[in-house]
Amino acid sequence: MADRNFIPIGPFHPLLEEPEFFKFYVDGETVVDAEVRVGYNHRGVEKLAEGKTYDQATFLVERICGICSTSHPFAYVQAAEDVSGIVVPERALFIRSIIGDLERIHSHLLWVGLAAHFIGYNTVFMWAWKYREPVLDVFEMISGNRNHYGMFKVGGVRRDINDAQIPSLLKAIDEIEGFCSMLVKAVMDDPVIKARTKGIGILKKQDAIDIGVVGPVARASGIINDVRKDFPYAAYDRVQFERVVLPDGDVFSRMAVRLLETIESTKIIRQCLKQMPKGPIDAEVREIGIGEGIGQHEAPRGEVIHYVRSNGSNYPERHKIRAPSFMNVPSFKKTVIGQSIADAALITAAVDPCYCCTERMAVLDRETNKVLLNGDELVRLCQEKTEKMRNK
C-alpha cells in the first residue's frame, strides 16, 4: 500500500479524546482500506492490581475509564465475590443496579452530544449535555461525586441511599425520562441527522457476530444480547425492561439504540427505588479464599469482564480485564471501507470507543525499535505463567 494515499487520524487529533492511531487509505474521497493501532495509553492496570489489596484495586479499576467509571468496579467486585461465593445483601444489589443504569444514561447522552458535535449539529450537542447534568447531580447527591463515585466494594456498596433521598431521586428520574423522551423524538425525526447517519457505516449482522462486537454496537446490528438479561446479576432479574435491538447496523441505528436505552434505564432505576428492601448494604468481607472468579457487567459500551485469581492472600494473584471497546474498535474496518472521508471520523466514533480500555503492550528494543515480543508471544507467556500457578 506504499503507493496509495492515506490520511492519518491520531495519535493526537481534535476528534480523539485519547491517543489512538487510525490510518485511512483513500482513492479520491473514498476510503478503500484502513488500519488501527491501539495501546498508546498502556498503564499496566492488570499488573498494578496485583500489588493492591482487594479493596484498593476497586479504586484502581474505577479509573480505567473516566466516563464509565463504575463499569469496571461492577465487574471486578463480582469476580472477587465469585472466588469465595460471597452473598451480597439484597439492598446493596439494588443500589448497584441504580448506579449502573444512572451511568448508562449519562454515558449515552454524552456520546449523543459528541456525535452531534462531530457532524456540526451543536444544538443537539448542547441539549444532550444539558439533560445529562441532572444525572450527574443525582450522582453527587448519592455519592458526593459527579464521577468516580467510589460506591462499590467487595461484598456490597460503601454508601446507602436513605429514605429521605428517594422522593428527590424519583422526581429527578421523572424529569430525566421526560428530557430523554423529547431528545429521542427530536433527534430520530431530524432530516439532517438522518441524512448524515442513515445507511452510513453499516455493520452487517454476520460481520458483527464474526468480530464479536458487544453492547449497543451489537444490538444495532440485530444481535439480541445484554448481560443484564442473559446472565442476570445485581437486581436486574427483579425488574422489567426491554432490550433495544435494531436490524440496520448503521450509524443511525447505533445512535437510536443508545437513545432508546436511556428510557429503559429510567424504568429500571424507578423500579429499583420502589422495590429496594430494607437491610444492610455490606457483607463485611474479611478475606478472599483460594480460587478463581469471573464478573460481568453490561457497561454502556457493552459487556465488560473481569477475571480474578486468588491464592488466599489479601492481594489478587492475577487480574485480567476484557473491556468492550477492545471488541468493538476492530469493527470499523468493516464499516468504514467504501465510505467517504467526511463520514470516516463519525463512523469510527459510532462505536463509542474508550481507548484507555484497549490498552495492550508490545516489548520493543529501545535502540532498534525491533519488536522483541509480539502479541502471540505475550499470550503464550501469560498462559505459561497461569499454568505454573495452577501447578503450585
Contacts in CASP RR format, 6 or more apart in sequence:
PFRMAT RR
TARGET T0000
AUTHOR 0000-0000-0000
METHOD contacts of the structure
MODEL  1
MADRNFIPIGPFHPLLEEPEFFKFYVDGETVVDAEVRVGYNHRGVEKLAE
GKTYDQATFLVERICGICSTSHPFAYVQAAEDVSGIVVPERALFIRSIIG
DLERIHSHLLWVGLAAHFIGYNTVFMWAWKYREPVLDVFEMISGNRNHYG
MFKVGGVRRDINDAQIPSLLKAIDEIEGFCSMLVKAVMDDPVIKARTKGI
GILKKQDAIDIGVVGPVARASGIINDVRKDFPYAAYDRVQFERVVLPDGD
VFSRMAVRLLETIESTKIIRQCLKQMPKGPIDAEVREIGIGEGIGQHEAP
RGEVIHYVRSNGSNYPERHKIRAPSFMNVPSFKKTVIGQSIADAALITAA
VDPCYCCTERMAVLDRETNKVLLNGDELVRLCQEKTEKMRNK
1 25 0 8 1.000
1 33 0 8 1.000
4 25 0 8 1.000
4 26 0 8 1.000
4 27 0 8 1.000
4 32 0 8 1.000
4 33 0 8 1.000
5 25 0 8 1.000
5 26 0 8 1.000
5 27 0 8 1.000
5 28 0 8 1.000
6 23 0 8 1.000
6 24 0 8 1.000
6 25 0 8 1.000
6 26 0 8 1.000
7 23 0 8 1.000
7 24 0 8 1.000
7 26 0 8 1.000
7 341 0 8 1.000
7 344 0 8 1.000
8 21 0 8 1.000
8 22 0 8 1.000
8 23 0 8 1.000
8 24 0 8 1.000
9 15 0 8 1.000
9 16 0 8 1.000
9 21 0 8 1.000
9 22 0 8 1.000
9 23 0 8 1.000
9 24 0 8 1.000
9 344 0 8 1.000
9 345 0 8 1.000
9 348 0 8 1.000
10 16 0 8 1.000
10 19 0 8 1.000
10 20 0 8 1.000
10 21 0 8 1.000
10 22 0 8 1.000
11 19 0 8 1.000
11 20 0 8 1.000
11 21 0 8 1.000
11 40 0 8 1.000
12 19 0 8 1.000
15 118 0 8 1.000
15 345 0 8 1.000
15 349 0 8 1.000
16 355 0 8 1.000
17 355 0 8 1.000
18 40 0 8 1.000
18 41 0 8 1.000
18 354 0 8 1.000
18 355 0 8 1.000
18 356 0 8 1.000
19 40 0 8 1.000
19 41 0 8 1.000
19 355 0 8 1.000
20 36 0 8 1.000
20 37 0 8 1.000
20 38 0 8 1.000
20 39 0 8 1.000
20 40 0 8 1.000
20 353 0 8 1.000
20 355 0 8 1.000
20 358 0 8 1.000
21 36 0 8 1.000
21 37 0 8 1.000
21 40 0 8 1.000
22 34 0 8 1.000
22 35 0 8 1.000
22 36 0 8 1.000
22 332 0 8 1.000
22 348 0 8 1.000
23 34 0 8 1.000
23 35 0 8 1.000
23 36 0 8 1.000
23 37 0 8 1.000
24 31 0 8 1.000
24 33 0 8 1.000
24 34 0 8 1.000
24 336 0 8 1.000
24 341 0 8 1.000
24 344 0 8 1.000
25 31 0 8 1.000
25 32 0 8 1.000
25 33 0 8 1.000
25 34 0 8 1.000
26 32 0 8 1.000
26 341 0 8 1.000
29 340 0 8 1.000
29 341 0 8 1.000
29 342 0 8 1.000
30 338 0 8 1.000
30 339 0 8 1.000
30 340 0 8 1.000
30 341 0 8 1.000
31 336 0 8 1.000
31 337 0 8 1.000
31 338 0 8 1.000
31 339 0 8 1.000
31 340 0 8 1.000
31 341 0 8 1.000
31 344 0 8 1.000
32 337 0 8 1.000
32 338 0 8 1.000
33 337 0 8 1.000
34 332 0 8 1.000
34 333 0 8 1.000
34 336 0 8 1.000
34 337 0 8 1.000
34 344 0 8 1.000
35 333 0 8 1.000
36 329 0 8 1.000
36 330 0 8 1.000
36 332 0 8 1.000
36 333 0 8 1.000
38 326 0 8 1.000
38 329 0 8 1.000
38 355 0 8 1.000
38 358 0 8 1.000
38 359 0 8 1.000
38 360 0 8 1.000
39 355 0 8 1.000
39 358 0 8 1.000
39 359 0 8 1.000
39 360 0 8 1.000
39 361 0 8 1.000
40 355 0 8 1.000
41 355 0 8 1.000
41 356 0 8 1.000
41 358 0 8 1.000
41 359 0 8 1.000
42 359 0 8 1.000
42 360 0 8 1.000
42 361 0 8 1.000
43 356 0 8 1.000
43 359 0 8 1.000
44 359 0 8 1.000
44 361 0 8 1.000
45 60 0 8 1.000
45 61 0 8 1.000
45 64 0 8 1.000
45 321 0 8 1.000
45 359 0 8 1.000
46 319 0 8 1.000
46 320 0 8 1.000
46 321 0 8 1.000
48 60 0 8 1.000
49 57 0 8 1.000
49 60 0 8 1.000
49 61 0 8 1.000
49 316 0 8 1.000
49 319 0 8 1.000
50 315 0 8 1.000
50 316 0 8 1.000
50 317 0 8 1.000
50 318 0 8 1.000
50 319 0 8 1.000
51 315 0 8 1.000
52 60 0 8 1.000
52 315 0 8 1.000
52 316 0 8 1.000
53 314 0 8 1.000
53 315 0 8 1.000
54 80 0 8 1.000
54 154 0 8 1.000
54 288 0 8 1.000
54 314 0 8 1.000
54 315 0 8 1.000
54 316 0 8 1.000
55 153 0 8 1.000
55 154 0 8 1.000
57 76 0 8 1.000
57 316 0 8 1.000
57 319 0 8 1.000
58 73 0 8 1.000
58 76 0 8 1.000
58 77 0 8 1.000
58 150 0 8 1.000
58 152 0 8 1.000
58 153 0 8 1.000
58 154 0 8 1.000
59 150 0 8 1.000
61 72 0 8 1.000
61 73 0 8 1.000
61 76 0 8 1.000
61 306 0 8 1.000
61 321 0 8 1.000
62 69 0 8 1.000
62 70 0 8 1.000
62 72 0 8 1.000
62 73 0 8 1.000
62 148 0 8 1.000
62 149 0 8 1.000
62 150 0 8 1.000
62 152 0 8 1.000
63 69 0 8 1.000
63 148 0 8 1.000
64 72 0 8 1.000
64 321 0 8 1.000
64 323 0 8 1.000
64 356 0 8 1.000
64 357 0 8 1.000
65 71 0 8 1.000
65 72 0 8 1.000
65 323 0 8 1.000
65 354 0 8 1.000
65 356 0 8 1.000
65 357 0 8 1.000
66 147 0 8 1.000
66 148 0 8 1.000
66 356 0 8 1.000
67 106 0 8 1.000
67 107 0 8 1.000
67 110 0 8 1.000
67 147 0 8 1.000
67 300 0 8 1.000
67 354 0 8 1.000
68 103 0 8 1.000
68 107 0 8 1.000
68 299 0 8 1.000
68 300 0 8 1.000
68 301 0 8 1.000
68 354 0 8 1.000
69 103 0 8 1.000
69 147 0 8 1.000
69 148 0 8 1.000
69 149 0 8 1.000
70 99 0 8 1.000
70 100 0 8 1.000
70 103 0 8 1.000
70 149 0 8 1.000
70 150 0 8 1.000
70 151 0 8 1.000
70 152 0 8 1.000
71 100 0 8 1.000
71 103 0 8 1.000
71 297 0 8 1.000
71 299 0 8 1.000
71 300 0 8 1.000
71 301 0 8 1.000
71 304 0 8 1.000
72 299 0 8 1.000
72 304 0 8 1.000
72 306 0 8 1.000
72 321 0 8 1.000
72 323 0 8 1.000
73 150 0 8 1.000
73 151 0 8 1.000
73 152 0 8 1.000
74 96 0 8 1.000
74 99 0 8 1.000
74 100 0 8 1.000
74 152 0 8 1.000
74 234 0 8 1.000
74 297 0 8 1.000
74 299 0 8 1.000
74 304 0 8 1.000
75 295 0 8 1.000
75 296 0 8 1.000
75 297 0 8 1.000
75 299 0 8 1.000
75 304 0 8 1.000
75 305 0 8 1.000
75 306 0 8 1.000
76 152 0 8 1.000
76 295 0 8 1.000
76 306 0 8 1.000
76 308 0 8 1.000
76 319 0 8 1.000
77 152 0 8 1.000
77 153 0 8 1.000
77 154 0 8 1.000
77 155 0 8 1.000
77 156 0 8 1.000
78 233 0 8 1.000
78 294 0 8 1.000
78 295 0 8 1.000
78 296 0 8 1.000
78 297 0 8 1.000
78 306 0 8 1.000
79 293 0 8 1.000
79 294 0 8 1.000
79 295 0 8 1.000
79 306 0 8 1.000
79 307 0 8 1.000
79 308 0 8 1.000
80 86 0 8 1.000
80 154 0 8 1.000
80 288 0 8 1.000
80 293 0 8 1.000
80 308 0 8 1.000
80 310 0 8 1.000
80 316 0 8 1.000
81 88 0 8 1.000
81 154 0 8 1.000
81 155 0 8 1.000
81 285 0 8 1.000
82 292 0 8 1.000
82 293 0 8 1.000
82 294 0 8 1.000
82 295 0 8 1.000
82 308 0 8 1.000
83 288 0 8 1.000
83 289 0 8 1.000
83 290 0 8 1.000
83 291 0 8 1.000
83 292 0 8 1.000
83 293 0 8 1.000
83 308 0 8 1.000
83 310 0 8 1.000
84 285 0 8 1.000
84 287 0 8 1.000
84 288 0 8 1.000
84 289 0 8 1.000
84 310 0 8 1.000
86 154 0 8 1.000
86 155 0 8 1.000
86 283 0 8 1.000
86 285 0 8 1.000
87 283 0 8 1.000
88 96 0 8 1.000
88 155 0 8 1.000
88 156 0 8 1.000
88 283 0 8 1.000
89 155 0 8 1.000
89 156 0 8 1.000
89 279 0 8 1.000
89 280 0 8 1.000
89 281 0 8 1.000
89 282 0 8 1.000
89 283 0 8 1.000
90 235 0 8 1.000
90 277 0 8 1.000
90 279 0 8 1.000
91 160 0 8 1.000
91 276 0 8 1.000
91 277 0 8 1.000
91 278 0 8 1.000
91 279 0 8 1.000
91 280 0 8 1.000
91 281 0 8 1.000
92 155 0 8 1.000
92 156 0 8 1.000
92 157 0 8 1.000
92 280 0 8 1.000
92 281 0 8 1.000
92 282 0 8 1.000
92 283 0 8 1.000
93 234 0 8 1.000
93 235 0 8 1.000
94 234 0 8 1.000
94 235 0 8 1.000
94 238 0 8 1.000
94 272 0 8 1.000
94 275 0 8 1.000
94 276 0 8 1.000
94 277 0 8 1.000
95 151 0 8 1.000
95 157 0 8 1.000
95 160 0 8 1.000
95 161 0 8 1.000
95 272 0 8 1.000
95 276 0 8 1.000
95 281 0 8 1.000
96 151 0 8 1.000
96 152 0 8 1.000
96 156 0 8 1.000
96 157 0 8 1.000
96 234 0 8 1.000
96 235 0 8 1.000
97 234 0 8 1.000
97 235 0 8 1.000
97 236 0 8 1.000
97 239 0 8 1.000
97 268 0 8 1.000
97 269 0 8 1.000
97 272 0 8 1.000
98 161 0 8 1.000
98 269 0 8 1.000
98 272 0 8 1.000
98 273 0 8 1.000
99 142 0 8 1.000
99 143 0 8 1.000
99 149 0 8 1.000
99 151 0 8 1.000
99 152 0 8 1.000
99 157 0 8 1.000
100 297 0 8 1.000
101 265 0 8 1.000
101 268 0 8 1.000
101 269 0 8 1.000
102 135 0 8 1.000
102 138 0 8 1.000
102 139 0 8 1.000
102 265 0 8 1.000
102 269 0 8 1.000
103 300 0 8 1.000
104 261 0 8 1.000
104 262 0 8 1.000
104 265 0 8 1.000
104 300 0 8 1.000
105 132 0 8 1.000
105 135 0 8 1.000
105 176 0 8 1.000
105 180 0 8 1.000
105 262 0 8 1.000
105 265 0 8 1.000
105 266 0 8 1.000
106 132 0 8 1.000
106 135 0 8 1.000
106 136 0 8 1.000
106 139 0 8 1.000
107 300 0 8 1.000
107 301 0 8 1.000
107 352 0 8 1.000
108 216 0 8 1.000
108 258 0 8 1.000
108 259 0 8 1.000
108 261 0 8 1.000
108 262 0 8 1.000
108 300 0 8 1.000
109 128 0 8 1.000
109 129 0 8 1.000
109 131 0 8 1.000
109 132 0 8 1.000
109 135 0 8 1.000
109 180 0 8 1.000
109 183 0 8 1.000
109 262 0 8 1.000
110 128 0 8 1.000
110 129 0 8 1.000
110 132 0 8 1.000
111 258 0 8 1.000
111 352 0 8 1.000
112 124 0 8 1.000
112 128 0 8 1.000
112 183 0 8 1.000
112 187 0 8 1.000
112 255 0 8 1.000
112 258 0 8 1.000
112 259 0 8 1.000
113 124 0 8 1.000
113 125 0 8 1.000
113 127 0 8 1.000
113 128 0 8 1.000
113 129 0 8 1.000
114 125 0 8 1.000
114 349 0 8 1.000
115 251 0 8 1.000
115 255 0 8 1.000
115 346 0 8 1.000
115 349 0 8 1.000
115 350 0 8 1.000
116 122 0 8 1.000
116 123 0 8 1.000
116 124 0 8 1.000
116 125 0 8 1.000
116 128 0 8 1.000
116 187 0 8 1.000
116 193 0 8 1.000
117 125 0 8 1.000
118 345 0 8 1.000
118 346 0 8 1.000
118 349 0 8 1.000
119 192 0 8 1.000
119 193 0 8 1.000
119 196 0 8 1.000
119 197 0 8 1.000
119 346 0 8 1.000
121 190 0 8 1.000
121 192 0 8 1.000
121 193 0 8 1.000
124 183 0 8 1.000
124 186 0 8 1.000
124 187 0 8 1.000
124 190 0 8 1.000
124 193 0 8 1.000
127 183 0 8 1.000
127 186 0 8 1.000
128 183 0 8 1.000
131 176 0 8 1.000
131 179 0 8 1.000
131 180 0 8 1.000
131 183 0 8 1.000
134 172 0 8 1.000
134 175 0 8 1.000
134 176 0 8 1.000
134 179 0 8 1.000
135 176 0 8 1.000
136 146 0 8 1.000
136 147 0 8 1.000
137 146 0 8 1.000
137 172 0 8 1.000
138 169 0 8 1.000
138 172 0 8 1.000
138 173 0 8 1.000
139 145 0 8 1.000
139 146 0 8 1.000
139 147 0 8 1.000
139 149 0 8 1.000
140 146 0 8 1.000
141 165 0 8 1.000
141 168 0 8 1.000
141 169 0 8 1.000
142 149 0 8 1.000
142 151 0 8 1.000
142 159 0 8 1.000
142 161 0 8 1.000
142 165 0 8 1.000
142 169 0 8 1.000
143 149 0 8 1.000
143 150 0 8 1.000
143 151 0 8 1.000
143 159 0 8 1.000
150 158 0 8 1.000
151 157 0 8 1.000
151 158 0 8 1.000
151 159 0 8 1.000
152 158 0 8 1.000
153 282 0 8 1.000
154 285 0 8 1.000
154 288 0 8 1.000
155 282 0 8 1.000
155 283 0 8 1.000
155 284 0 8 1.000
155 285 0 8 1.000
156 281 0 8 1.000
156 282 0 8 1.000
156 283 0 8 1.000
157 281 0 8 1.000
157 282 0 8 1.000
158 282 0 8 1.000
159 281 0 8 1.000
160 281 0 8 1.000
161 169 0 8 1.000
161 273 0 8 1.000
161 276 0 8 1.000
166 273 0 8 1.000
169 269 0 8 1.000
169 273 0 8 1.000
170 270 0 8 1.000
170 273 0 8 1.000
170 274 0 8 1.000
173 266 0 8 1.000
173 269 0 8 1.000
173 270 0 8 1.000
173 273 0 8 1.000
176 262 0 8 1.000
176 266 0 8 1.000
177 263 0 8 1.000
177 266 0 8 1.000
180 259 0 8 1.000
180 262 0 8 1.000
180 263 0 8 1.000
180 266 0 8 1.000
181 263 0 8 1.000
183 259 0 8 1.000
184 259 0 8 1.000
184 260 0 8 1.000
184 262 0 8 1.000
184 263 0 8 1.000
187 193 0 8 1.000
187 255 0 8 1.000
187 259 0 8 1.000
188 256 0 8 1.000
188 259 0 8 1.000
193 252 0 8 1.000
193 255 0 8 1.000
194 252 0 8 1.000
196 251 0 8 1.000
196 343 0 8 1.000
196 346 0 8 1.000
197 250 0 8 1.000
197 251 0 8 1.000
197 252 0 8 1.000
197 255 0 8 1.000
197 346 0 8 1.000
198 248 0 8 1.000
198 250 0 8 1.000
198 251 0 8 1.000
198 252 0 8 1.000
199 248 0 8 1.000
199 250 0 8 1.000
199 251 0 8 1.000
199 252 0 8 1.000
200 250 0 8 1.000
200 251 0 8 1.000
200 252 0 8 1.000
200 339 0 8 1.000
200 343 0 8 1.000
200 346 0 8 1.000
200 347 0 8 1.000
201 249 0 8 1.000
201 250 0 8 1.000
201 251 0 8 1.000
201 335 0 8 1.000
201 336 0 8 1.000
201 339 0 8 1.000
201 343 0 8 1.000
201 347 0 8 1.000
201 350 0 8 1.000
202 248 0 8 1.000
202 249 0 8 1.000
202 250 0 8 1.000
202 335 0 8 1.000
203 213 0 8 1.000
203 217 0 8 1.000
203 220 0 8 1.000
203 221 0 8 1.000
203 249 0 8 1.000
203 250 0 8 1.000
203 331 0 8 1.000
203 334 0 8 1.000
203 335 0 8 1.000
204 221 0 8 1.000
204 249 0 8 1.000
204 334 0 8 1.000
205 221 0 8 1.000
205 222 0 8 1.000
205 223 0 8 1.000
205 247 0 8 1.000
205 249 0 8 1.000
207 221 0 8 1.000
207 331 0 8 1.000
207 334 0 8 1.000
208 217 0 8 1.000
208 218 0 8 1.000
208 221 0 8 1.000
208 222 0 8 1.000
208 223 0 8 1.000
208 249 0 8 1.000
208 331 0 8 1.000
209 223 0 8 1.000
211 327 0 8 1.000
211 330 0 8 1.000
211 331 0 8 1.000
211 334 0 8 1.000
212 218 0 8 1.000
212 327 0 8 1.000
213 221 0 8 1.000
213 223 0 8 1.000
213 327 0 8 1.000
213 328 0 8 1.000
213 331 0 8 1.000
213 351 0 8 1.000
214 225 0 8 1.000
214 301 0 8 1.000
214 302 0 8 1.000
214 303 0 8 1.000
214 324 0 8 1.000
214 327 0 8 1.000
214 328 0 8 1.000
215 225 0 8 1.000
215 226 0 8 1.000
215 298 0 8 1.000
215 301 0 8 1.000
215 302 0 8 1.000
215 303 0 8 1.000
215 324 0 8 1.000
215 328 0 8 1.000
216 254 0 8 1.000
216 257 0 8 1.000
216 258 0 8 1.000
216 261 0 8 1.000
216 300 0 8 1.000
216 301 0 8 1.000
216 302 0 8 1.000
216 352 0 8 1.000
217 254 0 8 1.000
217 302 0 8 1.000
217 328 0 8 1.000
217 331 0 8 1.000
217 350 0 8 1.000
217 351 0 8 1.000
217 352 0 8 1.000
218 225 0 8 1.000
218 302 0 8 1.000
219 225 0 8 1.000
219 226 0 8 1.000
219 243 0 8 1.000
219 244 0 8 1.000
219 245 0 8 1.000
219 246 0 8 1.000
219 257 0 8 1.000
220 246 0 8 1.000
220 248 0 8 1.000
220 249 0 8 1.000
220 250 0 8 1.000
220 253 0 8 1.000
220 254 0 8 1.000
220 256 0 8 1.000
220 257 0 8 1.000
221 247 0 8 1.000
221 249 0 8 1.000
221 253 0 8 1.000
222 245 0 8 1.000
222 246 0 8 1.000
222 247 0 8 1.000
222 249 0 8 1.000
223 245 0 8 1.000
224 243 0 8 1.000
224 245 0 8 1.000
225 243 0 8 1.000
225 303 0 8 1.000
226 243 0 8 1.000
226 298 0 8 1.000
227 233 0 8 1.000
227 296 0 8 1.000
227 297 0 8 1.000
227 298 0 8 1.000
227 302 0 8 1.000
227 303 0 8 1.000
228 236 0 8 1.000
228 241 0 8 1.000
228 298 0 8 1.000
229 236 0 8 1.000
229 243 0 8 1.000
231 296 0 8 1.000
233 295 0 8 1.000
233 296 0 8 1.000
233 297 0 8 1.000
235 272 0 8 1.000
235 275 0 8 1.000
236 268 0 8 1.000
238 271 0 8 1.000
238 272 0 8 1.000
238 275 0 8 1.000
239 267 0 8 1.000
239 268 0 8 1.000
239 271 0 8 1.000
239 272 0 8 1.000
239 275 0 8 1.000
240 267 0 8 1.000
240 271 0 8 1.000
241 264 0 8 1.000
241 265 0 8 1.000
241 267 0 8 1.000
241 268 0 8 1.000
242 264 0 8 1.000
244 256 0 8 1.000
244 257 0 8 1.000
244 260 0 8 1.000
244 261 0 8 1.000
244 264 0 8 1.000
245 257 0 8 1.000
246 253 0 8 1.000
246 256 0 8 1.000
246 257 0 8 1.000
247 253 0 8 1.000
251 343 0 8 1.000
251 346 0 8 1.000
251 347 0 8 1.000
251 350 0 8 1.000
254 350 0 8 1.000
254 351 0 8 1.000
255 350 0 8 1.000
258 300 0 8 1.000
258 352 0 8 1.000
287 312 0 8 1.000
287 314 0 8 1.000
288 310 0 8 1.000
288 312 0 8 1.000
288 314 0 8 1.000
289 310 0 8 1.000
289 312 0 8 1.000
290 310 0 8 1.000
290 311 0 8 1.000
290 312 0 8 1.000
291 309 0 8 1.000
291 310 0 8 1.000
291 312 0 8 1.000
292 307 0 8 1.000
292 308 0 8 1.000
292 309 0 8 1.000
292 310 0 8 1.000
293 307 0 8 1.000
293 308 0 8 1.000
293 309 0 8 1.000
293 310 0 8 1.000
294 305 0 8 1.000
294 306 0 8 1.000
294 307 0 8 1.000
294 308 0 8 1.000
295 305 0 8 1.000
295 306 0 8 1.000
295 307 0 8 1.000
296 303 0 8 1.000
296 304 0 8 1.000
296 305 0 8 1.000
297 303 0 8 1.000
297 304 0 8 1.000
299 323 0 8 1.000
299 324 0 8 1.000
300 352 0 8 1.000
301 323 0 8 1.000
301 324 0 8 1.000
301 325 0 8 1.000
301 328 0 8 1.000
301 351 0 8 1.000
301 352 0 8 1.000
301 353 0 8 1.000
301 354 0 8 1.000
301 357 0 8 1.000
302 324 0 8 1.000
302 328 0 8 1.000
303 324 0 8 1.000
304 321 0 8 1.000
304 322 0 8 1.000
304 323 0 8 1.000
304 324 0 8 1.000
305 321 0 8 1.000
305 322 0 8 1.000
306 319 0 8 1.000
306 320 0 8 1.000
306 321 0 8 1.000
306 322 0 8 1.000
307 318 0 8 1.000
307 319 0 8 1.000
307 320 0 8 1.000
307 321 0 8 1.000
307 322 0 8 1.000
308 316 0 8 1.000
308 318 0 8 1.000
308 319 0 8 1.000
309 316 0 8 1.000
309 317 0 8 1.000
309 318 0 8 1.000
309 319 0 8 1.000
309 386 0 8 1.000
309 389 0 8 1.000
310 316 0 8 1.000
310 317 0 8 1.000
311 317 0 8 1.000
311 389 0 8 1.000
317 389 0 8 1.000
318 386 0 8 1.000
318 389 0 8 1.000
323 354 0 8 1.000
323 357 0 8 1.000
323 358 0 8 1.000
324 354 0 8 1.000
324 357 0 8 1.000
325 351 0 8 1.000
325 352 0 8 1.000
325 353 0 8 1.000
325 354 0 8 1.000
325 355 0 8 1.000
325 357 0 8 1.000
325 358 0 8 1.000
326 357 0 8 1.000
326 358 0 8 1.000
326 360 0 8 1.000
328 351 0 8 1.000
328 352 0 8 1.000
328 353 0 8 1.000
329 351 0 8 1.000
329 353 0 8 1.000
329 355 0 8 1.000
329 358 0 8 1.000
331 351 0 8 1.000
332 347 0 8 1.000
332 348 0 8 1.000
332 351 0 8 1.000
335 347 0 8 1.000
335 350 0 8 1.000
336 343 0 8 1.000
336 344 0 8 1.000
336 347 0 8 1.000
336 348 0 8 1.000
339 347 0 8 1.000
360 375 0 8 1.000
361 378 0 8 1.000
362 371 0 8 1.000
362 373 0 8 1.000
362 374 0 8 1.000
362 375 0 8 1.000
362 378 0 8 1.000
363 371 0 8 1.000
363 372 0 8 1.000
363 373 0 8 1.000
363 378 0 8 1.000
364 370 0 8 1.000
364 371 0 8 1.000
364 372 0 8 1.000
365 372 0 8 1.000
373 381 0 8 1.000
END
